Amino acid sequence: MSATSIPSAPPAPARPLSPAARRTALGVIATAALMTILDGSIVTVAMPAIQNDLGFSPAGLSWVVNAYLIAFGSLLLLSGRIGDLIGRKRMFLLGTVVFTAASVLAGAAASPAMLIAARFLQGAGSAMASAVSLGILVTLFTEARERAGAIAVFAFTGSAGASIGQVLGGVLTDTLGWHSNFLINLPIGIAVLAVAAVVLPAERGIGLAAGADVVGAALVTGGLMSGIYAVVQVSEQGSTSPTALASGALAAALLTGFAVRQATAATPLVPLRIFRSRSVSGANLVQILMVAALFSFQVLFALYLQRVVGYGAAATGLAMLPAAVSIGVVSLGVSARLNTRFGERNVLLAGLALLTLLFALLTRVPVDPDYLTDLFPVMLLAAGFGLAMPALTSLGMSDAGEDDAGLVSGLFNTTQQIGMAVGVAVLSTLAAARTDTLLTRGTADAEALTSGYHLAFAIGAGLLATAFAVAFTVLRRRS
């Protein structure tokens, strides 16, 4: 591949697999993705039990989630590039081993420090496996319709995993205890390793000498870690927190240094030429905006159901389950055919339009809603994500070459994590500020909370409208 262009499609693997083997490979990659995504949401339901058992302080308990988030988000880009260098199969297997072993350590944790350390290792292992997953898929499925179907399956695991995790977490915690939320990963991880070792195509990689930019790796990993930590501090302590401001300044300095390094290094970690692709740059920008809104919906709507409507954890998961079902029906049932017939860009625009309507309706949810008339239609509109995400993923990976598939996959996953972290921090902070203001004026708790959520959902609608505009103007039509 030249230094100034990116191939329009990645070449096929040296030893093409049979259709049955490729379907098995897709299944094992999707299972691994579902395992890591479930782990990100399943633990949230078990937090009260973990706090009571291990004696976490209220502030310390948040690090059960934050430790995972920081490791996962900051190591994706580096893991994707290393996967290109040493072989994506090797990186996938190594990441699954680390994640599975860390899950056992988390399940056996007897102190807060042990659990937080295990969660950090889980995040690292998840980053290693997740960063190369899309890279493996696009080199396995080179025909347009097959690739669209494979990406639809992969996208569904991400969109449905969180909803399934909330329900499963409640059941496991109530029946087997919070330890089971982590230990369930052991048999799944072993099965994934056994199948992946046989079915995934072996690759030697392009060699460490082709991109072993140690300085760049240190700068981007440190910058992302500092940036995500700053976002976490904003969500916990507010935007004027000295820790948040210092971490944000450090992140800006490190990431600026990384950009300069990539422009001048002989073997950059992230060749800046990949951003010359409108598909890569545009899809990642759209993803940040879209995921910032949608992950905030997942978090804030669940809080609305619990704090305003009065649902319990399991009831909240069940109430949001129609969203996962509608996403699954669309992404698995029709998205591949629609992408092939109308093009990914048009399908993406249709999905973003539905999601913008979803958020517009959320700005009107009442304090005392009727589920069937006020909430159920909103859950059905989540099907827009089943249209948007597979199309967006196809566009984001469409210009990935054989040598850069892991890197582009890691970049796509990184922008997803950035969107999730920033979206939740900003929209949650604004919602809380609106609620606090109304409470000081004597507004009732339920009305104040609902008004705060209305503000967050209105901002989410604006983010999605902006994503629509970017997709319409930046992304090109593809035949």
C-alpha positions in Angstrom: 0.0 0.0 0.0 1.3 3.4 -0.9 2.0 6.2 1.6 -0.6 8.4 0.1 -3.6 6.2 -0.6 -5.7 3.5 1.0 -7.1 0.6 -1.0 -10.8 0.7 -1.6 -11.2 -2.8 -0.1 -8.9 -5.1 1.8 -7.5 -8.1 0.0 -8.6 -11.6 0.9 -6.6 -13.7 3.3 -3.8 -15.8 1.9 -5.8 -19.0 2.7 -9.5 -18.3 2.2 -11.7 -20.2 4.7 -14.8 -22.2 3.6 -18.1 -20.5 4.1 -18.9 -22.7 7.1 -15.5 -21.9 8.7 -16.0 -18.2 8.2 -19.5 -18.4 9.8 -17.9 -20.2 12.8 -15.2 -17.5 13.0 -17.9 -14.8 13.0 -19.7 -16.6 15.8 -16.6 -16.9 17.9 -15.7 -13.2 17.4 -19.3 -12.1 18.2 -19.3 -14.3 21.3 -16.1 -12.7 22.5 -17.5 -9.2 21.9 -20.7 -10.1 23.6 -18.8 -11.4 26.6 -16.8 -8.2 27.0 -19.8 -5.9 26.4 -21.9 -7.9 28.9 -19.2 -7.4 31.5 -19.3 -3.7 31.1 -23.1 -3.6 32.0 -23.7 -6.7 34.0 -21.6 -5.4 36.9 -23.7 -2.2 37.3 -26.6 -4.1 38.7 -24.3 -5.9 41.2 -22.8 -2.7 42.6 -24.8 -2.5 45.8 -24.0 -6.1 46.7 -20.3 -5.5 45.9 -20.3 -2.5 48.1 -21.9 -4.3 51.1 -19.7 -7.3 50.8 -16.3 -5.7 50.2 -16.8 -2.5 52.1 -16.4 0.0 49.3 -16.8 3.7 50.1 -19.4 5.5 47.8 -16.6 7.2 45.9 -14.4 4.1 45.7 -17.3 2.0 44.3 -17.4 4.0 41.0 -13.9 2.7 40.3 -15.3 -0.8 39.8 -16.6 0.6 36.5 -14.0 3.4 35.9 -11.0 1.1 36.1 -12.4 -1.0 33.3 -13.3 2.0 31.3 -9.9 3.7 31.5 -7.9 0.6 30.6 -10.3 -0.4 27.8 -10.6 3.0 26.2 -6.9 4.0 26.4 -5.4 0.7 25.1 -7.6 0.1 22.0 -5.6 2.1 19.5 -2.3 0.6 20.7 -3.7 -2.9 20.7 -5.1 -2.6 17.2 -1.7 -1.5 15.8 0.2 -4.2 17.7 -2.3 -6.7 16.2 -1.3 -5.6 12.7 2.4 -6.1 13.7 2.3 -9.4 15.4 -0.9 -10.9 13.8 -4.5 -10.2 14.7 -5.3 -13.8 15.6 -2.4 -13.8 18.1 -3.6 -10.5 19.7 -7.2 -11.8 19.8 -6.2 -15.0 21.6 -3.9 -13.1 24.0 -6.6 -10.6 24.9 -9.1 -13.3 25.5 -6.7 -15.1 27.9 -6.0 -11.9 29.8 -9.7 -11.0 30.0 -10.7 -14.5 31.2 -7.9 -14.8 33.8 -8.8 -11.3 35.1 -12.5 -12.3 35.3 -11.5 -15.2 37.6 -9.4 -12.8 39.7 -12.4 -10.4 40.0 -14.7 -13.2 41.0 -12.3 -14.2 43.7 -11.7 -10.7 44.9 -11.7 -10.3 48.7 -10.9 -6.6 48.9 -11.6 -3.4 47.0 -8.0 -3.1 45.8 -8.0 -6.6 44.4 -11.3 -6.1 42.5 -10.2 -2.7 41.0 -6.9 -4.2 39.9 -8.8 -7.1 38.3 -11.2 -4.8 36.6 -8.3 -2.8 35.1 -6.8 -6.1 33.7 -10.2 -7.0 32.3 -10.3 -3.7 30.5 -6.8 -4.3 29.1 -7.7 -7.8 27.9 -11.0 -6.6 26.4 -9.1 -3.8 24.5 -6.6 -6.4 23.1 -9.4 -8.7 21.8 -11.9 -6.0 20.7 -9.4 -3.8 18.9 -8.6 -6.4 16.2 -12.1 -8.0 15.9 -13.3 -5.8 13.1 -10.0 -6.1 11.4 -10.3 -9.9 11.3 -13.9 -9.6 10.0 -13.1 -7.4 7.1 -10.3 -9.6 5.9 -12.5 -12.7 6.2 -15.6 -11.3 4.5 -14.5 -9.5 1.3 -17.8 -9.8 -0.7 -20.1 -6.8 0.0 -23.2 -8.7 1.0 -21.4 -11.2 3.2 -19.4 -8.4 4.9 -22.6 -6.4 5.5 -24.2 -9.4 7.2 -21.1 -10.2 9.3 -20.9 -6.5 10.4 -24.6 -6.6 11.2 -24.1 -9.5 13.5 -21.1 -7.9 15.2 -23.0 -4.6 15.6 -25.9 -6.4 17.2 -23.7 -7.9 19.9 -22.7 -4.4 21.0 -26.2 -2.9 20.9 -28.0 -5.7 22.6 -25.2 -6.7 25.0 -25.8 -3.9 27.5 -29.6 -4.5 27.7 -29.1 -8.3 28.2 -26.4 -7.6 30.8 -28.7 -5.6 32.9 -31.3 -8.4 33.1 -28.7 -11.2 33.4 -26.8 -9.2 36.1 -29.9 -8.9 38.3 -30.7 -12.6 38.0 -27.2 -13.8 38.7 -26.7 -11.4 41.6 -30.0 -12.5 43.2 -29.5 -16.2 42.8 -25.7 -16.9 42.9 -24.2 -13.7 44.3 -22.1 -10.9 42.7 -19.1 -13.2 42.2 -21.0 -15.1 39.5 -21.1 -11.9 37.3 -17.4 -12.4 36.8 -17.0 -16.1 37.0 -19.5 -16.7 34.2 -16.8 -15.5 31.9 -14.5 -18.5 32.6 -16.4 -21.2 30.7 -17.3 -18.7 27.9 -13.7 -17.6 27.6 -12.4 -21.2 27.5 -14.9 -22.1 24.8 -13.9 -19.0 22.7 -10.2 -19.8 23.0 -10.7 -23.4 22.0 -12.7 -22.5 18.9 -10.8 -19.4 17.9 -7.4 -21.2 18.0 -8.7 -23.6 15.4 -10.9 -21.6 13.1 -9.4 -18.1 12.9 -6.9 -17.7 10.1 -3.3 -17.6 11.1 -1.4 -14.5 10.3 2.3 -13.6 10.8 1.7 -9.8 10.9 3.8 -7.3 9.2 6.5 -7.3 11.9 7.3 -5.0 14.8 9.8 -3.1 12.6 7.0 -1.8 10.4 5.4 0.3 13.1 7.0 -0.2 16.6 6.8 3.5 17.5 7.4 3.2 21.3 7.4 7.0 21.9 4.1 7.4 20.0 2.6 4.5 21.8 3.5 6.0 25.2 2.1 9.4 24.2 -1.3 8.2 22.8 -1.8 5.7 25.6 -1.0 8.2 28.3 -3.0 10.9 26.5 -6.1 8.7 26.2 -5.8 7.4 29.8 -5.5 11.0 31.1 -8.4 12.2 28.9 -10.7 9.4 30.0 -9.7 9.9 33.7 -10.5 13.6 33.3 -14.0 12.8 31.9 -14.6 10.4 34.8 -13.6 13.2 37.2 -16.0 15.7 35.5 -18.9 13.2 35.9 -18.0 12.7 39.6 -16.8 16.1 40.8 -17.9 18.6 38.1 -16.2 20.5 35.3 -14.3 22.9 37.7 -12.6 20.1 39.6 -8.8 20.7 39.8 -8.1 17.1 39.2 -10.3 17.1 36.1 -8.7 20.3 34.7 -5.2 19.0 35.4 -5.9 15.7 33.8 -7.5 17.3 30.8 -4.5 19.7 30.3 -2.2 16.7 30.5 -4.2 14.8 28.0 -4.2 17.7 25.5 -0.5 18.1 25.8 0.2 14.3 25.3 -2.2 14.0 22.4 -0.7 17.1 20.7 2.7 15.6 21.1 1.4 12.3 19.7 0.0 14.1 16.6 3.4 15.8 16.0 5.2 12.5 16.5 3.0 10.7 14.0 3.7 13.4 11.4 7.5 13.1 11.8 8.2 9.5 12.8 9.7 7.1 10.3 7.4 4.3 11.4 4.4 6.0 13.0 2.0 4.1 15.2 -0.9 5.7 13.4 0.0 6.8 9.9 -1.8 10.1 9.4 -2.6 9.1 5.8 -5.5 6.9 7.0 -7.4 10.2 7.9 -7.3 11.2 4.3 -10.0 8.7 3.7 -13.4 10.5 3.9 -15.0 7.2 5.0 -12.6 6.7 7.9 -12.6 10.3 9.1 -16.3 10.9 8.5 -17.5 7.6 10.0 -15.4 8.1 13.2 -16.7 11.6 13.7 -20.3 10.5 13.2 -19.7 7.6 15.6 -18.5 10.0 18.4 -21.7 12.1 18.0 -24.1 9.2 17.7 -22.6 7.1 20.5 -22.4 10.1 22.8 -26.2 10.4 22.6 -27.1 6.8 22.6 -25.0 5.6 25.4 -26.3 8.5 27.5 -29.8 7.3 26.6 -29.0 3.9 27.9 -27.7 5.3 31.2 -30.1 8.2 31.7 -33.2 6.5 30.6 -32.4 3.6 33.0 -32.0 6.2 35.8 -35.3 7.8 34.8 -37.1 4.5 35.1 -35.6 3.8 38.5 -35.5 7.3 40.1 -38.7 8.7 38.7 -41.0 5.9 37.6 -39.8 3.6 40.5 -38.7 0.5 38.7 -36.3 -1.9 40.2 -33.1 -3.1 38.4 -34.6 -6.2 36.8 -37.8 -4.4 35.8 -35.6 -1.6 34.2 -33.8 -4.2 32.2 -37.0 -5.8 31.0 -38.5 -2.4 30.2 -35.6 -1.6 27.9 -35.5 -5.1 26.4 -37.9 -4.2 23.5 -35.2 -1.7 22.3 -32.6 -4.5 22.1 -35.1 -6.8 20.3 -36.0 -4.1 17.8 -32.3 -3.4 17.2 -31.7 -7.1 16.7 -34.6 -7.6 14.3 -33.4 -4.8 12.1 -29.7 -5.3 12.3 -29.8 -9.0 11.8 -32.9 -9.2 9.6 -32.8 -6.4 7.1 -29.8 -4.1 7.5 -27.4 -6.2 5.3 -30.0 -6.3 2.5 -30.7 -2.6 2.8 -27.0 -1.7 2.8 -26.5 -3.7 -0.4 -29.5 -2.3 -2.2 -29.5 1.4 -1.1 -25.9 1.9 0.0 -24.5 2.3 3.5 -24.7 6.1 3.5 -28.4 6.2 2.8 -29.2 3.5 5.4 -27.1 5.4 7.9 -29.0 8.6 7.2 -32.3 6.8 7.7 -31.2 5.3 11.0 -30.0 8.7 12.3 -33.3 10.2 11.4 -35.2 7.6 13.4 -32.8 8.1 16.4 -33.3 11.9 16.3 -37.0 11.3 16.5 -36.5 8.9 19.4 -34.7 11.6 21.4 -37.3 14.2 20.4 -40.0 12.0 22.0 -37.9 11.5 25.1 -38.0 15.2 25.8 -41.7 14.7 26.4 -41.8 11.7 28.7 -43.9 12.5 31.7 -43.3 11.9 35.4 -46.0 9.2 35.6 -45.8 7.5 32.2 -48.0 4.7 30.8 -45.5 2.2 29.5 -47.5 1.1 26.4 -48.3 4.6 25.2 -45.4 6.7 26.5 -42.4 4.4 26.6 -42.9 1.4 24.3 -43.0 3.4 21.1 -39.7 5.0 22.1 -38.2 1.6 22.5 -39.3 0.6 19.0 -37.6 3.6 17.5 -34.3 2.3 18.8 -34.5 0.1 15.7 -32.8 3.1 14.1 -29.6 2.0 15.8 -29.9 -1.4 14.0 -29.9 0.5 10.8 -27.2 3.1 11.6 -24.5 1.0 13.4 -23.9 -1.7 10.8 -23.9 0.9 8.0 -21.5 3.1 9.9 -19.2 0.2 10.7 -19.1 -0.8 7.1 -18.2 2.8 6.1 -15.6 3.1 8.8 -13.8 -0.1 7.8 -14.4 0.2 4.0 -10.9 1.7 3.3 -8.9 -0.5 5.6 -6.1 -2.3 3.9 -4.6 -5.7 5.0 -1.7 -4.0 6.7 -3.9 -1.4 8.5 -7.1 -3.4 9.3 -6.2 -3.8 13.0 -5.3 -0.1 13.4 -8.5 1.1 11.7 -10.5 -1.3 13.8 -8.8 -0.1 16.9 -9.4 3.5 15.9 -13.1 2.8 15.3 -13.4 1.2 18.7 -11.5 4.0 20.4 -13.8 6.8 19.0 -16.7 4.7 20.2 -15.3 4.7 23.8 -14.5 8.4 23.6 -18.1 9.1 22.5 -19.5 6.9 25.3 -17.3 8.5 28.0 -17.7 12.1 27.0 -21.4 11.8 26.2 -22.3 10.3 29.6 -20.1 12.8 31.5 -21.4 15.9 29.8 -25.1 15.0 29.5 -25.2 13.6 33.1 -23.6 16.7 34.4 -26.0 19.0 32.6 -29.0 16.9 33.7 -27.8 17.0 37.3 -27.2 20.8 37.2 -30.8 21.4 35.8 -32.2 19.1 38.5 -30.2 20.9 41.3 -31.4 24.3 40.1 -35.0 23.3 40.2 -34.7 21.6 43.6 -33.4 24.8 45.1 -36.5 26.6 43.7 -38.7 24.1 45.6 -39.7 21.9 42.6 -40.7 18.3 43.6 -38.0 15.7 43.2 -39.7 13.7 40.4 -40.4 16.8 38.4 -36.9 18.2 38.9 -35.3 14.9 37.8 -37.5 14.6 34.8 -36.7 18.1 33.7 -33.0 17.3 34.0 -33.4 14.2 31.8 -35.5 16.2 29.3 -32.5 18.6 28.9 -30.1 15.8 28.4 -32.3 14.2 25.8 -32.8 17.5 23.9 -29.0 17.8 23.7 -28.8 14.2 22.5 -31.2 15.1 19.7 -28.9 17.9 18.7 -25.9 15.6 18.7 -27.8 13.2 16.4 -28.9 16.0 14.1 -25.3 17.1 13.8 -24.3 13.5 13.1 -26.9 13.4 10.3 -25.4 16.6 8.8 -21.9 15.3 8.9 -22.9 12.0 7.3 -24.8 13.8 4.6 -21.9 16.2 3.7 -18.8 14.2 4.4 -19.6 10.6 3.6 -19.7 9.7 0.0 -22.3 7.6 -1.8 -21.0 4.0 -2.3 -22.3 1.6 -4.9 
